[in-house]
Amino acid sequence: MTTYVWVAVVVVAVVAVAAVVYVMLQRQKRSTHLRERFGPEYERTVAERENRREAEQELLAREQRHAELDIRPLSPEARDTYANRWTEVQERFVDAPGFAVTEADQLVTAVMAERGYPTEDFDQRLSDLSVGHAATLDHYRTAHEISGRAARKEASTEELRQAMVHYRALFEELLQKTTRGGR
């Protein structure tokens, strides 16, 4: 009888260890997936949250929300129109850099809207963009921050030029790519 008890204890222990290993491997797999998908945004989100688990839940929620959005590619005609408008904005930079930066922000927002991204709230835009465009998200943050300072007349011409470069990074990605995962 005691042999059966020991066998049962060993079996339960092995099953428990296997369950713990399985859960740990699943967490590691999830973390790896999120790290690859979100790139630098993964580390930023982890740094902003109480712990890694909370940050990963946030990123998973972003993925889920993004999956529910109707994100679509631009038509070739729309792509050409936006590319031409971008060229005009860049040309205006020479004479009116602050105005050109404001136009660049508006143009990026217009492309996002046509692609199907909600554009009402900046933080939500960042969240939605992070799923498919995490690599250029810091460009957008920086450009938006400079644009805000430009509106208050607190940005130098060099900073305005940098904002244009940052906006262009996201703009070109939005124009050319669908989203990560081929959607």
Order of alpha helices (4+ residues) and beta strands (2+ residues): alpha-alpha-alpha-alpha-alpha-alpha-alpha-alpha
